[in-house]
Amino acid sequence: MTRPSKPLPPLGKVLTLSVMSLGMALSACVKMPMRAVQALPSNPAPETAALAVTKDNLDALSTGKQPSMASMAAQKALGQAVPEPVQITGVGYSQIGAQPGKTLNERRLMAMRAARMEAMRDLTEQVHGLQLTSDTTLRDNVIRSDNLRGVVAGEIRGAKTLRIVPKGNDSYQVILALDPSTVAYILRAARGQV
């Protein structure tokens, strides 16, 4: 004698339960974000350590918390010396021919300005970071669209122009820098010591 088999649940229910259990399993794996100084390698370059401390202090400020010496304490706990501020440089490029303007001199000035703004963006990325958003769509196991968007937001003050260099016949390179005293001021401000 055979037992009657139970009817199978509808496919939608099975998929919903599968997705929910997968989501719960993945959420158990997610950890709280760690501070930048905790993610440093065992022997980081002084520039890398300085940027990690700066990032942690700026993150604390952006969340409305009064920054403490937490990132420096974490760094000391890792057995690392507190880094001295270093010069941070940003580089930007721009083409002369792509600029608007009636005369060649106008286009050259616009190219220098555009290269300077790109160098500012480079500095901002180094100090404040880059927020990335990605979206990929698959259909029938074939990528139909793949979008990546980067957003930089921040404030840079005290950047100095080190060089404006013509590159070839149709472009300029601009190099900007935040000197160590400016970086030290940013660090003190982020720590609430100003």
C-alpha positions, 0 to 999 in steps of 0.5 A: 500500500502506498501513501498518498503524497503531499501536494507540492507547494506553489513555486512562488512560495518555494522561491520566496522562502528560498530568497528569504532564507538566503537573505537571512544567511547573508545578513548573518555574514555582514559585519559592521563597517570597520574604521580605516585604521583597523583595515591598515596593513601591518606596515603601511606607508606613512601617507596611507596611515595619515589618510586612514586617520584623516578618514576616520576623523572626517567620518566621525564629523560627518555623522555628527559625533565629536571626533575623539582620539579613537582612530589614533588609539586604535593605531597605537593598539596596532603598534603603529606610530601616529603618522606625521602629516605628509604632502598630498598631491593631485594631478589633472589633465585637460585638452586645449582643442576640446575647450570652448573659446573663440581664440587659441589663448582663450581655449588654453586658459580654459584647458588650464582651468579644467585641468586645475579642477580635475586636480582638485577632484583628485585631492578631494578623492584622496581626502574624503574618498569616492562613493561608488554605486554599481548596477548590473542587469542580467537576462538569460545569463547575459549582461544586458547593462552594467553601470558604475557611478562614482561620486566625490563630495568634499571641501578642499582649502589651501591647495597650492598650484605646484606646476602647470605643464604643457603636454604635447601640442594640445593638453595641459597637466596641473599639479596641486598640493596640500602641504604638510602644515595644511594636512596637519591643520585638517587632522587637528580640525577633524580631531576637534583640537582647533 
